[in-house]
Each structure stands twice: as C-alpha cells, then as structure tokens.
C-alpha cells in the first residue's frame, strides 16, 4: 500500500492493483500523487453527488483563485496561476502505456478569455526549451482550452531548441465540453524507433503523431515559411516521464491587464484517473465494464 499526499492535513491510502478499491483513497494504477504547489484548503477536494461524478461515488474537485502561485515565485513573475497534482509513477524510455481521465467543465468555466492547461505529460532530464522566466520547460505534450479550442500542445524530443518548439493541434471544442463529462485516453509509446502518441476523446481518435510521420508546418517567427517535415518524435535519451493534471492558467496577468479585473475562480472536476498496459484496463467505455476508481 502506498500513500497519496495532497496536503499536510489530508492523507489517503491507495492500492496499485486496480480495480481493488481502497477504503478512503483511489486506485487507477498510479503509485501516488504529490502536490505540485502548496495546497490551499480549497485547492483539491474529493466530492460526492450532487457534484459531478463520472463513475462510482466520488470525483476530484480542483479550484483555482487569482494569486494561487506559491510557493513557486516564477508563476507570479510570468503572470500565471496554477494548482496541479503530480504523479510519482515515473515512466521510462521504451514504455508503452494507456492513460485515462475524465474531465467535467462547469458552465462558468471561461474557455474564451482564459488559457487553461488541464493535463500535462512531462519529461525529466535531457534538453529543454526556455520559458519566459528563463527556466527550463520539460513538457512533452499537454491539453487544454485556448480561445474556445480544445487543443493539444506537442513537442518533439530531439535535443535541440529549434526542434523542441510546440506544435498545436485543435482536437475539439471547449464550450461543447461544458456541463458534461469528457472521457480522454492517451496511448503513448516512448520509443526512439517506433514511438507514437494517440489521443481519444469520448472513444474517438482525435490526435495521432508517430515517428516518421509527415506533417505540414508553418513558422510564425521572424521569417515566415512553410513546408513538410518528418516527425522525429523521440530521438534522445530521457530519464523519466510523469504526468500532472489540474488547472493551470497561463495568461492570468494578460487577463488582468486587459479587463482590469482579477482572474475569476476556476473550477474543474476530474474522475477515473488511471494508467495501464492495455486499453481494456483503463477505458470506461470498454466491455466488460471496469470498476470505478474512488
């Protein structure tokens, strides 16, 4: 049995082998999560109906308020606010996994003026790009809402700053996700020779990128040009991979400057967070049905 540490006050138990349920924790194949930032009392709570629950008895409620950036001052310096949970189940080169989670966006969730990351897949070690504050970004891909689009930001891990720039792709509509559950699946192979990433939304494949795949690109830097490249995916050694999920608003200061108002409270619900070796272990839509994560 492992522990799930969310704050100094809350401690829950978690068992690795899904679908066996712990009495007061949740399973799903993750060893445990640790908070990425210092938790406020309202930042993370387990809730029951009438709050949105995808399956079972409980879900996870995230709440983000303006100024939630401690203890990392970089978040404030670059005008961002954030609270996420970080998985301590580190994946390694050569692994192939299925990851699942369900997201519920309330009707008040701002998908237009606020740019919000909801799930991130990170890597440790190796080359990284530099963010606005001069720090290293070790993000392989992420999903979120940007100007009403539900999008994926994907970066090839090639070891050079030029190739490590993100490629954005729209995979859905964030307004269409409000007041309902969206079931997401990520199928990732972390290999140099035959690596790939597939993303499914409500059972439908919405994103597919793999080694050697041709794609059209356009650069909007100092010199605008376009052409066709082949995807490198991963061609360098990376020490480990891990995930974070929660609410991460990247344009908080821009919102304040433009509107003259503080960033409104942002709430999102997550449920059925799982990892497995096969789709049938994590997919809520599989037959026979899998037991709920609580």
MIGURO-119334 format. One record per residue (C-alpha): residue number from 1; residue in one letter; x, y, z. Coordinates in steps of 0.1 Angstrom, whole numbers, padded with zeros to 4 digits. Example, Ala and Ser with C-alpha at 12.3 -4.5 7.8 and 13.67 -1.06 7.14 Angstrom:
2
1,A,0123,-0045,0078;
2,S,0137,-0011,0071;
***
This chain:
294
1,X,0000,0000,0000;
2,X,0012,0034,-0009;
3,X,0002,0069,0003;
4,X,-0014,0098,-0015;
5,X,-0002,0131,-0001;
6,X,-0023,0161,-0010;
7,X,-0016,0184,0019;
8,X,-0003,0183,0055;
9,X,-0039,0177,0066;
10,X,-0052,0152,0041;
11,X,-0037,0117,0037;
12,X,-0054,0089,0018;
13,X,-0044,0053,0010;
14,X,-0040,0039,-0024;
15,X,-0035,0004,-0038;
16,X,-0017,-0002,-0070;
17,X,-0036,-0031,-0085;
18,X,-0068,-0017,-0100;
19,X,-0097,-0024,-0097;
20,X,-0093,-0032,-0060;
21,X,-0106,-0002,-0041;
22,X,-0090,0014,-0010;
23,X,-0114,0024,0018;
24,X,-0105,0061,0017;
25,X,-0084,0066,-0014;
26,X,-0085,0060,-0051;
27,X,-0067,0035,-0073;
28,X,-0061,0035,-0110;
29,X,-0026,0021,-0113;
30,X,-0007,0052,-0100;
31,X,0016,0047,-0070;
32,X,0007,0080,-0055;
33,X,0004,0117,-0063;
34,X,0022,0147,-0047;
35,X,0010,0182,-0049;
36,X,0029,0203,-0074;
37,X,0023,0235,-0054;
38,X,0015,0242,-0018;
39,X,-0022,0234,-0014;
40,X,-0048,0259,-0003;
41,X,-0077,0244,0017;
42,X,-0100,0248,-0013;
43,X,-0075,0237,-0040;
44,X,-0084,0200,-0040;
45,X,-0113,0181,-0025;
46,X,-0130,0147,-0030;
47,X,-0167,0153,-0036;
48,X,-0198,0132,-0040;
49,X,-0231,0138,-0058;
50,X,-0248,0162,-0063;
51,X,-0214,0174,-0075;
52,X,-0204,0159,-0109;
53,X,-0192,0123,-0106;
54,X,-0184,0103,-0137;
55,X,-0184,0068,-0121;
56,X,-0185,0054,-0086;
57,X,-0192,0075,-0056;
58,X,-0166,0104,-0058;
59,X,-0147,0127,-0081;
60,X,-0119,0152,-0076;
61,X,-0127,0189,-0075;
62,X,-0100,0215,-0083;
63,X,-0104,0252,-0075;
64,X,-0080,0279,-0086;
65,X,-0082,0315,-0075;
66,X,-0063,0346,-0085;
67,X,-0029,0347,-0068;
68,X,-0025,0309,-0064;
69,X,0011,0307,-0074;
70,X,0030,0300,-0042;
71,X,0054,0285,-0033;
72,X,0069,0289,-0068;
73,X,0075,0327,-0074;
74,X,0082,0320,-0111;
75,X,0045,0315,-0116;
76,X,0038,0351,-0103;
77,X,0067,0365,-0123;
78,X,0054,0354,-0156;
79,X,0017,0361,-0147;
80,X,0005,0326,-0143;
81,X,-0016,0308,-0116;
82,X,-0016,0271,-0111;
83,X,-0026,0241,-0089;
84,X,-0019,0206,-0102;
85,X,-0012,0171,-0089;
86,X,0020,0153,-0100;
87,X,0023,0116,-0104;
88,X,0052,0099,-0088;
89,X,0049,0069,-0112;
90,X,0078,0078,-0134;
91,X,0077,0061,-0168;
92,X,0109,0054,-0188;
93,X,0122,0051,-0223;
94,X,0107,0021,-0241;
95,X,0074,0020,-0220;
96,X,0041,0018,-0238;
97,X,0011,0028,-0216;
98,X,-0025,0038,-0217;
99,X,-0036,0067,-0195;
100,X,-0072,0077,-0189;
101,X,-0090,0105,-0172;
102,X,-0124,0122,-0174;
103,X,-0129,0159,-0172;
104,X,-0160,0180,-0163;
105,X,-0160,0217,-0170;
106,X,-0189,0237,-0153;
107,X,-0209,0261,-0173;
108,X,-0190,0290,-0156;
109,X,-0156,0278,-0168;
110,X,-0141,0305,-0190;
111,X,-0129,0289,-0223;
112,X,-0125,0321,-0242;
113,X,-0106,0347,-0223;
114,X,-0085,0324,-0201;
115,X,-0059,0300,-0215;
116,X,-0060,0269,-0192;
117,X,-0039,0238,-0193;
118,X,-0057,0207,-0179;
119,X,-0033,0178,-0183;
120,X,0005,0177,-0189;
121,X,0029,0149,-0198;
122,X,0064,0159,-0187;
123,X,0099,0145,-0191;
124,X,0129,0147,-0168;
125,X,0165,0153,-0179;
126,X,0178,0159,-0214;
127,X,0174,0191,-0235;
128,X,0146,0215,-0227;
129,X,0133,0248,-0240;
130,X,0133,0280,-0220;
131,X,0102,0297,-0207;
132,X,0095,0334,-0203;
133,X,0111,0334,-0168;
134,X,0143,0318,-0180;
135,X,0135,0285,-0165;
136,X,0135,0251,-0182;
137,X,0103,0236,-0196;
138,X,0102,0199,-0196;
139,X,0068,0194,-0212;
140,X,0063,0166,-0238;
141,X,0027,0174,-0245;
142,X,-0003,0190,-0228;
143,X,-0041,0195,-0234;
144,X,-0062,0225,-0225;
145,X,-0085,0253,-0236;
146,X,-0073,0282,-0257;
147,X,-0097,0307,-0273;
148,X,-0125,0281,-0270;
149,X,-0105,0254,-0288;
150,X,-0097,0222,-0270;
151,X,-0061,0217,-0281;
152,X,-0030,0196,-0277;
153,X,0005,0211,-0275;
154,X,0030,0186,-0286;
155,X,0068,0189,-0288;
156,X,0093,0165,-0305;
157,X,0121,0155,-0281;
158,X,0150,0158,-0304;
159,X,0176,0175,-0282;
160,X,0177,0209,-0299;
161,X,0158,0241,-0291;
162,X,0148,0246,-0327;
163,X,0130,0213,-0329;
164,X,0117,0214,-0294;
165,X,0091,0241,-0302;
166,X,0055,0232,-0298;
167,X,0031,0221,-0325;
168,X,-0005,0230,-0316;
169,X,-0035,0210,-0329;
170,X,-0072,0215,-0323;
171,X,-0089,0183,-0311;
172,X,-0123,0196,-0300;
173,X,-0144,0225,-0287;
174,X,-0142,0236,-0250;
175,X,-0176,0252,-0249;
176,X,-0190,0219,-0261;
177,X,-0174,0202,-0231;
178,X,-0193,0223,-0205;
179,X,-0217,0206,-0181;
180,X,-0208,0172,-0193;
181,X,-0180,0146,-0188;
182,X,-0153,0142,-0215;
183,X,-0135,0108,-0213;
184,X,-0099,0110,-0225;
185,X,-0075,0083,-0234;
186,X,-0037,0087,-0241;
187,X,-0019,0059,-0258;
188,X,0018,0066,-0258;
189,X,0049,0046,-0268;
190,X,0081,0061,-0255;
191,X,0105,0046,-0281;
192,X,0131,0062,-0303;
193,X,0124,0039,-0333;
194,X,0087,0034,-0333;
195,X,0073,0059,-0308;
196,X,0038,0074,-0311;
197,X,0011,0094,-0293;
198,X,-0026,0088,-0298;
199,X,-0054,0108,-0281;
200,X,-0090,0097,-0279;
201,X,-0120,0118,-0268;
202,X,-0152,0100,-0259;
203,X,-0140,0069,-0277;
204,X,-0130,0088,-0310;
205,X,-0094,0092,-0320;
206,X,-0087,0130,-0323;
207,X,-0049,0131,-0325;
208,X,-0022,0107,-0338;
209,X,0015,0115,-0342;
210,X,0043,0090,-0347;
211,X,0079,0085,-0357;
212,X,0085,0093,-0394;
213,X,0051,0108,-0400;
214,X,0050,0136,-0425;
215,X,0033,0168,-0414;
216,X,0027,0203,-0428;
217,X,0043,0231,-0407;
218,X,0043,0269,-0407;
219,X,0067,0291,-0387;
220,X,0055,0324,-0374;
221,X,0088,0336,-0361;
222,X,0109,0364,-0377;
223,X,0108,0346,-0411;
224,X,0075,0331,-0421;
225,X,0078,0299,-0441;
226,X,0061,0265,-0445;
227,X,0069,0231,-0458;
228,X,0068,0194,-0450;
229,X,0088,0176,-0423;
230,X,0091,0141,-0409;
231,X,0083,0136,-0373;
232,X,0113,0128,-0351;
233,X,0091,0121,-0320;
234,X,0119,0110,-0296;
235,X,0155,0106,-0307;
236,X,0173,0113,-0275;
237,X,0175,0096,-0241;
238,X,0151,0109,-0215;
239,X,0155,0099,-0178;
240,X,0118,0096,-0170;
241,X,0083,0108,-0178;
242,X,0055,0118,-0154;
243,X,0021,0135,-0156;
244,X,0004,0164,-0139;
245,X,-0033,0174,-0140;
246,X,-0054,0202,-0126;
247,X,-0059,0239,-0135;
248,X,-0030,0260,-0149;
249,X,-0039,0294,-0163;
250,X,-0011,0307,-0184;
251,X,-0024,0342,-0193;
252,X,-0035,0355,-0158;
253,X,-0016,0388,-0160;
254,X,-0027,0395,-0195;
255,X,-0063,0389,-0184;
256,X,-0059,0414,-0155;
257,X,-0043,0440,-0178;
258,X,-0070,0437,-0204;
259,X,-0101,0436,-0182;
260,X,-0089,0455,-0151;
261,X,-0104,0426,-0130;
262,X,-0089,0397,-0111;
263,X,-0089,0363,-0126;
264,X,-0123,0347,-0118;
265,X,-0124,0315,-0097;
266,X,-0119,0285,-0119;
267,X,-0133,0250,-0110;
268,X,-0129,0217,-0128;
269,X,-0137,0181,-0119;
270,X,-0116,0150,-0126;
271,X,-0125,0114,-0123;
272,X,-0114,0079,-0132;
273,X,-0077,0087,-0135;
274,X,-0059,0055,-0145;
275,X,-0028,0040,-0161;
276,X,-0024,0005,-0176;
277,X,-0007,-0016,-0201;
278,X,-0039,-0022,-0222;
279,X,-0068,-0001,-0232;
280,X,-0093,-0025,-0216;
281,X,-0077,-0018,-0182;
282,X,-0084,0019,-0183;
283,X,-0112,0027,-0208;
284,X,-0146,0034,-0191;
285,X,-0163,0026,-0224;
286,X,-0148,-0009,-0226;
287,X,-0167,-0042,-0224;
288,X,-0170,-0057,-0199;
289,X,-0172,-0026,-0178;
290,X,-0143,-0018,-0154;
291,X,-0148,-0010,-0118;
292,X,-0149,0027,-0108;
293,X,-0120,0045,-0092;
294,X,-0129,0060,-0059;
***
